[in-house]
Amino acid sequence: MNAGGGFYPRLVWNVFFPLHEWVKGHPTYRLLREMEAADHLTFPERERLTWDKLRAFIDYCYAHVPYVRARMQEAGLKPSDVEGPAGLARLPVLTKADVRKHRASLRSEIAGSLASSSTGGSTGEPLLFDISKERIASRVACRQRVSRWWGLSVGVPELAIWGSPVEASRQDLLRHLRDRLMATRLLSAYEMTEPVISRYLDAIESGRSRQIFAYPSTMYLLCLHARKQGRDLRRGGVKAVFVTGEVLYPYQRQLIAETMGCPVADGYGGRDSGFIAHECPEGGMHVMADAVIVEIVDSLGRPLPAGETGEIVVTDLHSREAPFLRYATGDVGALSARRCPCGRPLPLLEKLEGRSNDAVLAADGRLLHPSSLLSVLREIEGIEQVRIYQRRTDGFHVQLVSNGKFRREFEDRIRELWSKRLRSPLQVTFEYLAELPRERSGKFRHIVSELAAAGAGLRGKPE
């Protein structure tokens, strides 16, 4: 495998990146080779590959994962009963509550090293879970697979504008050195003041990046301000903008593509659900079907046919050491019956209604990405679901579904962390509910700000 784009990208691709993955014990290159080989199969061949992987996955989980074995025995199922889509549908759906309650018994009895991971609460349900090196490698391999669809790869200079504060701890400094080696520059999407936006636009205009990785809302906001300032970002030479983490709306795609002068590639996945689907240059939102099985199910967990809308349930075939088997993502979508003209033997998502949140407006006029509040909740145990209302720059109301691990004194901790993030004292009230109601679409909106539009909100559509 060779990556184009000059000497340094090839050096990263052939030396630095393989060494980095080898040191971390990640089988990334093996998985990537398998994925790229699968892209050249026929549809029937790829389907056989997927179901063969599922059979091996179920055999392993039944033999070594207590939770899966117990649930299958309760349902009267043996591994041989789980053959193809019909067999998979006989298994119970795994919820976030199940992962919380049964985290220990979801670990394989012969698992290697497992890391602890967490979601930031963008789905409204912060979650701690275990993740294996193989599963991490699968995500990295999926991203490189997709980048190479677009003629790009690791080592091609990248600007990442993401929900992570850029700090100076030892760990962050090591990550900074790694990013520099990989030709990636990380900028925080947590706050977007006029000076910060101007600095980020300078970075794009400098011509030192050929690809950008960002939230749709963040990239949209930057393009809005570029137009207001009369900047021509097309001169920056960016070849593609990769967006994920939120719903990409058509008006956002149009403005970003026109302002940047390059295509916008949409991706869908999550920390817990994995790398699920990504757009190809022909516009198809391809499910990574040789790595993750996607089902669309009704309220009883029964699969729906292509074209019908329901909850997205995933089985990550590289998660066997801490399996996510028929895992309910909380997102809503539909599979497509059509095939993409690109010829790749991967099914398509026809519709996706995922995470939808407002921006947050601070008292000093800064516009913060929703992750600036939601990520704080990773540090708080016992939160099962959350919805945050902003009614004033210094006033928030939080609706919580909690469990026995959440204590009322955690309220003060949340106030403290949010006040630090927003740089001003906050009044935060809490309301405890048994369940948070969904919107009519079936999805949640977990940050609702009455002030976002007044601050040129991240979701606001221009007139």
Solvent accessible surface area in square Angstrom, and as a share of the most:
residue,aa,sasa,rsa
1,M,82,0.36
2,N,112,0.57
3,A,4,0.03
4,G,50,0.48
5,G,68,0.65
6,G,31,0.30
7,F,145,0.61
8,Y,79,0.30
9,P,8,0.05
10,R,104,0.38
11,L,50,0.25
12,V,0,0.00
13,W,0,0.00
14,N,70,0.36
15,V,71,0.41
16,F,47,0.20
17,F,11,0.04
18,P,35,0.22
19,L,96,0.48
20,H,44,0.20
21,E,8,0.04
22,W,191,0.67
23,V,102,0.59
24,K,85,0.36
25,G,40,0.38
26,H,18,0.08
27,P,39,0.24
28,T,0,0.00
29,Y,42,0.16
30,R,106,0.39
31,L,2,0.01
32,L,0,0.00
33,R,131,0.48
34,E,74,0.33
35,M,5,0.02
36,E,37,0.16
37,A,61,0.48
38,A,2,0.01
39,D,18,0.09
40,H,159,0.71
41,L,58,0.29
42,T,74,0.43
43,F,29,0.12
44,P,72,0.45
45,E,69,0.31
46,R,11,0.04
47,E,78,0.35
48,R,143,0.52
49,L,55,0.27
50,T,4,0.02
51,W,57,0.20
52,D,74,0.38
53,K,47,0.20
54,L,1,0.00
55,R,93,0.34
56,A,61,0.47
57,F,6,0.02
58,I,1,0.00
59,D,67,0.35
60,Y,27,0.10
61,C,0,0.00
62,Y,51,0.19
63,A,54,0.42
64,H,51,0.23
65,V,0,0.00
66,P,41,0.26
67,Y,20,0.07
68,V,6,0.04
69,R,61,0.22
70,A,46,0.35
71,R,67,0.25
72,M,1,0.00
73,Q,105,0.47
74,E,135,0.60
75,A,53,0.41
76,G,60,0.57
77,L,5,0.03
78,K,119,0.50
79,P,27,0.17
80,S,76,0.49
81,D,41,0.21
82,V,1,0.01
83,E,84,0.37
84,G,13,0.13
85,P,85,0.54
86,A,79,0.61
87,G,4,0.04
88,L,1,0.00
89,A,30,0.23
90,R,135,0.49
91,L,5,0.03
92,P,45,0.28
93,V,36,0.21
94,L,7,0.04
95,T,54,0.31
96,K,8,0.03
97,A,52,0.41
98,D,29,0.15
99,V,3,0.02
100,R,51,0.19
101,K,165,0.70
102,H,56,0.25
103,R,53,0.20
104,A,70,0.54
105,S,36,0.23
106,L,9,0.05
107,R,91,0.33
108,S,9,0.06
109,E,105,0.47
110,I,108,0.55
111,A,31,0.24
112,G,48,0.46
113,S,76,0.49
114,L,46,0.23
115,A,48,0.38
116,S,79,0.51
117,S,21,0.13
118,S,18,0.11
119,T,9,0.05
120,G,13,0.13
121,G,0,0.00
122,S,36,0.23
123,T,14,0.08
124,G,0,0.00
125,E,30,0.14
126,P,10,0.06
127,L,3,0.02
128,L,71,0.35
129,F,1,0.00
130,D,12,0.06
131,I,8,0.04
132,S,2,0.01
133,K,80,0.34
134,E,36,0.16
135,R,1,0.00
136,I,48,0.24
137,A,0,0.00
138,S,5,0.03
139,R,51,0.19
140,V,42,0.24
141,A,0,0.00
142,C,1,0.01
143,R,68,0.25
144,Q,13,0.06
145,R,1,0.00
146,V,2,0.01
147,S,4,0.02
148,R,64,0.23
149,W,28,0.10
150,W,42,0.15
151,G,64,0.62
152,L,13,0.07
153,S,3,0.02
154,V,21,0.12
155,G,1,0.01
156,V,10,0.06
157,P,48,0.30
158,E,16,0.07
159,L,1,0.01
160,A,10,0.08
161,I,0,0.00
162,W,66,0.23
163,G,12,0.12
164,S,33,0.21
165,P,45,0.28
166,V,96,0.55
167,E,99,0.45
168,A,82,0.64
169,S,55,0.36
170,R,188,0.69
171,Q,108,0.48
172,D,31,0.16
173,L,93,0.46
174,L,90,0.45
175,R,111,0.41
176,H,94,0.42
177,L,111,0.55
178,R,89,0.33
179,D,18,0.09
180,R,169,0.62
181,L,78,0.39
182,M,15,0.07
183,A,23,0.17
184,T,27,0.16
185,R,108,0.39
186,L,60,0.30
187,L,18,0.09
188,S,19,0.12
189,A,0,0.00
190,Y,11,0.04
191,E,36,0.16
192,M,7,0.03
193,T,27,0.16
194,E,101,0.45
195,P,93,0.58
196,V,18,0.10
197,I,3,0.01
198,S,32,0.20
199,R,128,0.47
200,Y,10,0.04
201,L,0,0.00
202,D,75,0.39
203,A,8,0.06
204,I,0,0.00
205,E,51,0.23
206,S,50,0.32
207,G,23,0.22
208,R,164,0.60
209,S,9,0.06
210,R,82,0.30
211,Q,5,0.02
212,I,0,0.00
213,F,39,0.16
214,A,0,0.00
215,Y,16,0.06
216,P,0,0.00
217,S,4,0.02
218,T,1,0.00
219,M,0,0.00
220,Y,1,0.00
221,L,2,0.01
222,L,0,0.00
223,C,0,0.00
224,L,28,0.14
225,H,16,0.07
226,A,0,0.00
227,R,122,0.45
228,K,138,0.59
229,Q,75,0.33
230,G,68,0.65
231,R,54,0.20
232,D,44,0.23
233,L,1,0.00
234,R,150,0.55
235,R,180,0.66
236,G,1,0.01
237,G,25,0.24
238,V,9,0.05
239,K,117,0.50
240,A,1,0.01
241,V,0,0.00
242,F,6,0.02
243,V,0,0.00
244,T,25,0.14
245,G,26,0.25
246,E,41,0.18
247,V,23,0.13
248,L,21,0.10
249,Y,49,0.18
250,P,108,0.68
251,Y,43,0.16
252,Q,2,0.01
253,R,81,0.29
254,Q,110,0.49
255,L,17,0.09
256,I,0,0.00
257,A,32,0.25
258,E,82,0.37
259,T,10,0.06
260,M,2,0.01
261,G,50,0.48
262,C,13,0.08
263,P,63,0.39
264,V,6,0.03
265,A,0,0.00
266,D,15,0.08
267,G,5,0.05
268,Y,11,0.04
269,G,15,0.15
270,G,22,0.21
271,R,105,0.38
272,D,4,0.02
273,S,2,0.01
274,G,3,0.03
275,F,43,0.18
276,I,0,0.00
277,A,0,0.00
278,H,12,0.05
279,E,15,0.07
280,C,0,0.00
281,P,68,0.43
282,E,102,0.46
283,G,41,0.40
284,G,1,0.01
285,M,27,0.12
286,H,0,0.00
287,V,1,0.01
288,M,0,0.00
289,A,6,0.05
290,D,2,0.01
291,A,3,0.02
292,V,4,0.02
293,I,12,0.06
294,V,15,0.09
295,E,18,0.08
296,I,3,0.01
297,V,4,0.02
298,D,37,0.19
299,S,118,0.76
300,L,129,0.64
301,G,11,0.11
302,R,137,0.50
303,P,64,0.40
304,L,42,0.21
305,P,82,0.51
306,A,52,0.40
307,G,40,0.38
308,E,84,0.38
309,T,56,0.33
310,G,11,0.11
311,E,45,0.20
312,I,0,0.00
313,V,0,0.00
314,V,0,0.00
315,T,0,0.00
316,D,8,0.04
317,L,13,0.06
318,H,12,0.05
319,S,1,0.01
320,R,100,0.36
321,E,30,0.14
322,A,8,0.06
323,P,1,0.01
324,F,4,0.02
325,L,14,0.07
326,R,3,0.01
327,Y,0,0.00
328,A,13,0.10
329,T,3,0.02
330,G,14,0.13
331,D,5,0.03
332,V,11,0.06
333,G,0,0.00
334,A,0,0.00
335,L,35,0.18
336,S,14,0.09
337,A,91,0.71
338,R,137,0.50
339,R,152,0.55
340,C,8,0.05
341,P,101,0.63
342,C,39,0.23
343,G,58,0.56
344,R,47,0.17
345,P,1,0.01
346,L,1,0.00
347,P,37,0.23
348,L,1,0.01
349,L,13,0.06
350,E,103,0.46
351,K,87,0.37
352,L,45,0.22
353,E,44,0.20
354,G,4,0.04
355,R,24,0.09
356,S,8,0.05
357,N,20,0.10
358,D,9,0.04
359,A,0,0.00
360,V,0,0.00
361,L,25,0.12
362,A,1,0.01
363,A,60,0.46
364,D,89,0.46
365,G,51,0.49
366,R,6,0.02
367,L,8,0.04
368,L,0,0.00
369,H,6,0.02
370,P,6,0.04
371,S,20,0.13
372,S,0,0.00
373,L,0,0.00
374,L,3,0.01
375,S,15,0.10
376,V,5,0.03
377,L,3,0.01
378,R,81,0.30
379,E,110,0.49
380,I,12,0.06
381,E,89,0.40
382,G,10,0.10
383,I,4,0.02
384,E,39,0.17
385,Q,23,0.10
386,V,0,0.00
387,R,17,0.06
388,I,0,0.00
389,Y,52,0.20
390,Q,0,0.00
391,R,120,0.44
392,R,112,0.41
393,T,43,0.25
394,D,47,0.24
395,G,5,0.05
396,F,6,0.03
397,H,32,0.14
398,V,2,0.01
399,Q,29,0.13
400,L,1,0.00
401,V,16,0.09
402,S,43,0.28
403,N,45,0.23
404,G,82,0.79
405,K,124,0.52
406,F,21,0.09
407,R,130,0.47
408,R,157,0.57
409,E,99,0.44
410,F,34,0.14
411,E,26,0.12
412,D,90,0.47
413,R,96,0.35
414,I,1,0.00
415,R,70,0.26
416,E,101,0.45
417,L,25,0.12
418,W,1,0.00
419,S,23,0.15
420,K,160,0.68
421,R,63,0.23
422,L,1,0.01
423,R,154,0.56
424,S,27,0.17
425,P,119,0.75
426,L,17,0.08
427,Q,116,0.52
428,V,5,0.03
429,T,76,0.44
430,F,32,0.13
431,E,61,0.27
432,Y,66,0.25
433,L,57,0.28
434,A,102,0.79
435,E,127,0.57
436,L,1,0.01
437,P,88,0.55
438,R,111,0.40
439,E,73,0.33
440,R,254,0.93
441,S,47,0.30
442,G,19,0.18
443,K,33,0.14
444,F,14,0.06
445,R,72,0.26
446,H,4,0.02
447,I,0,0.00
448,V,30,0.17
449,S,11,0.07
450,E,119,0.53
451,L,37,0.18
452,A,8,0.06
453,A,88,0.68
454,A,89,0.69
455,G,22,0.21
456,A,46,0.36
457,G,5,0.04
458,L,3,0.01
459,R,73,0.27
460,G,35,0.33
461,K,131,0.55
462,P,62,0.39
463,E,214,0.96
